[in-house]
Amino acid sequence: MKKKLIIGGVVLAVFFALSVFLGSKSNTAADQAGKINPKIAAQKAADEKKEIEEYKQKYSLNEGDPTYNDFMIQAKEGIVVDAESGKVLYEKDAHAPLPPASITKILTGTIALETYDMNQKLTVSQHAADMEAYNMSTRAGEKLKVEDIMHGLFMISANDAAVILAEGIDGNEKTFMNLMNEKIKLLGLKNTTFKNPSGLDEPGHVSSAYDMAKITYYAVKAHPEILKYMGDKNEYSIPKTDENDAHYWPGHVSLTMRTYPEMLGAKTGFTDNARNTFIGVAQKNGHKFIFVFMGSDRGNEDAHALLSFGLSKM
């Protein structure tokens, strides 16, 4: 009996020792797998630093000595930027973080241009179809061309369009939002964090007139085709197919866009919290400029004031 107990104890001891050894080996392997190779990490950091510097050289704004007139616009913030040189021509409290509302979509559309082929089709989720107005009145299961979605995004500020684009990479918004915030980092924007692709109010979803002007400056310089979508004043229709319903809207939602021939593109925004926000791109004598305001209760008047100021400087 004693002999059996001794043998049993030896077996248990060996089993315990093997368990400890294998567990230790497994943990070591897991630890090694979880570690980041220092050389790879250093190279990644160097590449990121280089890319940030390239963006800084290409897309920085030159503040210089801008005109400041607190009474020119009612909006909390405003800015006018030369779209050719990046020079700031006018500025009013342009750096404070505020809710941007749907002018968020300027970056959503820019990332879409960098991510998708315009003929690519994206499937509408139930989440996208349920987005509040403005929207394209999509239904879950439809498959729409990115080209058509982009027109809805900019012409009528469609919230379902923003979500369809954001979910198009892997079925949720996270990857697309990471791309948006990576672009914010590359552009060196200090007062901008985006939590969603549509601009609907959400805690921490903020930007500034200066940052929105810089995003627009980047978009117009790197992807001038974005003005095709921002600047379409005509009625737009998506024909019915086996994959989608018919969709139609009568033209651009912006009164400023529809009224002034100098306008090349516009992006409107409004929520109860953000009030009126606006991005405009206009041109005189072949020279483009960008104007932005945020936090306005007099949107059309402020848009006209900044447009007139920009035109006077061209």
C-alpha positions in Angstrom: 0.0 0.0 0.0 2.8 2.3 0.9 4.6 1.5 -2.3 1.5 2.4 -4.3 1.2 5.7 -2.5 4.8 6.5 -3.3 4.4 5.7 -7.0 1.1 7.7 -7.1 2.9 10.7 -5.5 5.7 10.5 -8.0 3.3 10.4 -10.9 1.4 13.5 -9.5 4.7 15.3 -9.0 5.8 14.6 -12.6 2.4 15.7 -13.9 2.6 18.9 -11.9 6.1 19.6 -13.1 5.1 19.1 -16.7 2.0 21.3 -16.3 4.2 24.1 -14.9 6.8 23.7 -17.7 4.2 23.6 -20.5 2.3 26.5 -18.9 5.4 28.5 -18.6 6.4 27.7 -22.2 2.9 28.6 -23.4 3.0 31.9 -21.5 6.4 32.6 -22.9 5.2 32.0 -26.4 2.2 34.2 -25.8 4.3 36.9 -24.3 6.7 36.8 -27.3 3.7 36.9 -29.7 2.3 39.9 -27.9 5.5 41.9 -28.0 6.1 44.4 -30.8 9.4 44.1 -32.6 11.4 47.2 -31.6 12.8 47.6 -35.1 9.3 47.4 -36.7 7.9 49.8 -34.1 10.7 52.3 -34.7 10.3 52.1 -38.5 6.5 52.6 -38.2 7.1 55.6 -36.0 9.6 57.0 -38.5 7.2 56.5 -41.4 4.4 58.2 -39.5 6.6 61.1 -38.6 7.7 61.5 -42.2 4.1 61.4 -43.5 3.0 64.0 -40.9 5.8 66.2 -42.1 4.8 65.8 -45.7 1.2 66.8 -44.9 2.5 69.8 -42.9 4.5 71.0 -45.9 1.7 70.4 -48.4 -1.5 71.3 -46.5 -0.6 73.8 -43.7 -2.5 77.0 -43.5 -0.6 80.3 -43.3 -2.3 82.5 -40.7 -0.2 85.6 -41.5 -2.2 88.7 -40.4 -5.9 87.9 -41.1 -8.6 90.5 -41.0 -10.6 90.3 -37.8 -14.1 91.8 -37.6 -16.2 90.6 -34.7 -19.3 92.2 -36.2 -19.0 90.9 -39.8 -20.8 87.6 -38.9 -23.1 86.5 -36.1 -21.6 83.0 -36.0 -19.4 82.0 -33.0 -16.6 81.2 -35.4 -15.7 82.0 -39.0 -12.7 81.8 -41.3 -11.8 82.6 -45.0 -8.8 80.8 -46.6 -7.2 81.2 -50.0 -7.5 77.8 -51.5 -4.5 78.2 -53.6 -1.9 79.3 -51.0 -3.5 78.4 -47.8 -3.3 81.9 -46.5 -5.9 82.8 -43.9 -7.7 86.0 -45.0 -10.3 86.4 -42.3 -10.7 84.8 -38.8 -13.1 85.1 -35.9 -12.4 82.9 -32.9 -11.7 80.1 -35.3 -9.9 77.6 -32.9 -12.5 76.8 -30.2 -13.9 73.3 -30.4 -17.6 73.2 -31.2 -20.1 70.6 -32.5 -19.7 70.7 -36.3 -23.0 69.0 -37.3 -23.0 67.8 -40.9 -20.0 69.6 -42.2 -18.3 66.6 -40.7 -19.2 64.9 -44.0 -16.5 66.8 -45.8 -14.0 64.4 -44.2 -16.4 61.4 -44.6 -16.5 62.1 -48.4 -12.8 62.6 -48.6 -12.0 59.3 -46.9 -14.6 57.6 -49.3 -12.7 59.0 -52.3 -9.5 57.5 -50.9 -11.1 54.2 -50.1 -13.6 53.2 -52.8 -14.0 53.0 -56.5 -16.9 55.2 -57.4 -18.6 52.3 -59.3 -18.3 50.0 -56.3 -21.6 49.0 -54.8 -22.3 49.1 -51.0 -25.1 47.4 -49.2 -27.5 49.4 -47.0 -27.8 48.1 -43.5 -30.8 48.5 -41.3 -28.8 50.9 -39.1 -28.2 53.1 -42.2 -31.8 52.9 -43.4 -33.0 54.0 -39.9 -30.9 57.2 -39.9 -32.9 60.3 -39.3 -33.4 63.0 -41.9 -31.9 64.3 -44.0 -31.6 61.0 -45.8 -32.0 59.3 -49.2 -34.9 57.2 -47.9 -32.9 54.0 -48.4 -34.1 50.6 -47.2 -32.0 47.7 -45.8 -30.6 45.4 -48.4 -30.3 47.9 -51.2 -27.0 48.0 -53.1 -26.0 51.4 -54.3 -23.1 52.8 -56.2 -20.6 54.9 -54.2 -21.0 57.6 -56.9 -24.7 57.9 -56.1 -24.1 57.8 -52.4 -21.6 60.6 -52.6 -24.1 62.8 -54.4 -26.6 62.2 -51.6 -23.9 62.8 -49.0 -23.1 66.3 -50.3 -26.2 67.5 -52.1 -28.8 66.7 -49.4 -26.5 66.0 -46.5 -27.9 62.5 -46.2 -27.1 60.8 -42.9 -27.9 57.3 -44.3 -25.3 58.0 -47.1 -22.7 58.7 -44.4 -23.4 55.5 -42.6 -23.5 53.4 -45.8 -20.0 54.7 -46.7 -18.7 54.2 -43.1 -20.0 50.6 -42.9 -18.8 49.7 -46.4 -15.3 48.5 -45.4 -16.1 45.8 -42.9 -19.8 46.1 -42.0 -19.4 48.5 -39.1 -18.2 52.1 -38.7 -15.1 51.5 -36.6 -12.5 51.0 -39.3 -13.8 53.9 -41.3 -13.8 56.2 -38.2 -10.2 55.1 -37.5 -9.3 56.3 -41.0 -11.0 59.6 -40.4 -9.2 60.2 -37.1 -5.9 59.1 -38.6 -6.4 61.8 -41.3 -7.1 64.3 -38.5 -3.8 63.3 -36.9 -1.9 63.6 -40.2 -3.3 67.1 -40.7 -2.3 68.1 -37.2 -5.7 69.2 -36.2 -5.7 70.1 -32.5 -9.4 70.7 -31.8 -11.0 67.9 -33.8 -12.3 64.5 -32.8 -14.9 62.7 -34.8 -17.1 60.0 -33.2 -19.5 59.4 -36.1 -19.5 59.9 -39.9 -22.7 62.0 -40.2 -22.0 64.8 -37.7 -25.0 64.1 -35.5 -24.4 65.4 -32.0 -22.4 63.1 -29.8 -20.3 63.8 -26.7 -16.7 64.5 -27.8 -17.6 65.0 -31.5 -16.1 68.4 -32.1 -14.1 70.5 -34.5 -13.3 74.2 -35.1 -13.7 76.6 -38.1 -10.0 76.5 -38.5 -9.7 72.7 -38.5 -12.7 72.4 -40.9 -11.1 74.9 -43.3 -7.9 72.9 -43.2 -9.8 69.6 -43.9 -11.5 71.3 -46.8 -8.1 72.8 -48.0 -6.7 69.3 -48.0 -9.8 67.8 -49.8 -9.8 70.4 -52.6 -6.1 70.1 -53.2 -5.7 66.4 -52.9 -9.1 65.4 -54.4 -10.4 68.3 -56.5 -13.1 65.9 -57.8 -14.8 66.3 -54.5 -16.3 69.6 -55.9 -18.2 67.5 -58.4 -20.4 66.3 -55.5 -20.3 69.4 -53.4 -21.2 71.6 -56.3 -24.0 69.7 -58.1 -27.0 72.1 -58.2 -29.1 70.0 -60.6 -31.8 67.5 -59.7 -30.4 64.0 -59.1 -32.0 60.6 -59.6 -31.0 57.0 -59.0 -32.9 54.7 -61.3 -34.7 51.6 -59.9 -32.9 48.3 -60.5 -33.1 44.7 -59.3 -30.8 45.8 -56.5 -32.2 49.1 -55.4 -35.3 51.3 -55.3 -35.5 54.6 -57.2 -34.3 57.7 -55.4 -34.6 61.4 -56.3 -33.9 64.8 -54.9 -34.5 68.2 -56.7 -31.1 69.8 -56.2 -28.6 71.1 -53.7 -29.9 71.8 -50.2 -27.8 75.0 -49.8 -29.5 78.3 -50.8 -26.1 79.9 -51.0 -25.0 77.2 -53.5 -28.1 77.7 -55.6 -28.0 81.5 -55.5 -24.4 82.6 -56.3 -22.7 81.6 -59.5 -19.3 82.0 -57.9 -20.0 79.0 -55.7 -18.1 75.8 -56.6 -19.3 73.7 -53.7 -21.0 73.8 -50.3 -21.6 71.6 -47.3 -24.3 72.6 -44.9 -24.9 71.5 -41.3 -27.5 72.0 -38.6 -28.4 70.5 -35.2 -30.1 72.1 -32.3 -26.9 71.9 -30.4 -24.5 73.0 -33.2 -26.9 75.5 -34.8 -26.0 76.4 -38.4 -22.6 75.4 -39.7 -21.3 75.8 -43.3 -18.4 75.1 -45.6 -18.2 77.0 -48.9 -15.8 76.9 -51.8 -16.0 79.7 -54.3 -14.0 81.1 -57.2 -13.3 84.5 -58.8 -11.0 85.0 -61.8 -10.0 81.4 -61.6 -8.9 81.7 -57.9 -10.5 79.6 -55.3 -11.2 80.3 -51.7 -12.8 78.5 -48.8 -15.0 79.9 -46.1 -16.4 78.2 -43.0 -18.6 79.3 -40.1 -19.9 77.4 -37.0 -22.5 78.2 -34.4 -24.7 80.6 -36.3 -28.3 81.5 -35.9 -28.2 83.5 -39.1 -26.8 81.0 -41.6 -27.7 82.5 -44.9 -26.6 86.0 -43.9 -23.3 84.8 -42.5 -22.6 82.7 -45.6 -23.2 85.8 -47.8 -21.0 88.0 -45.6 -18.0 85.6 -45.8 -18.6 84.9 -49.5 -18.6 88.6 -50.3 -15.5 89.2 -48.2 -13.7 86.4 -50.0 -14.7 87.7 -53.4 -13.4 91.2 -52.5 -10.0 89.7 -51.9 -9.7 87.7 -55.1 
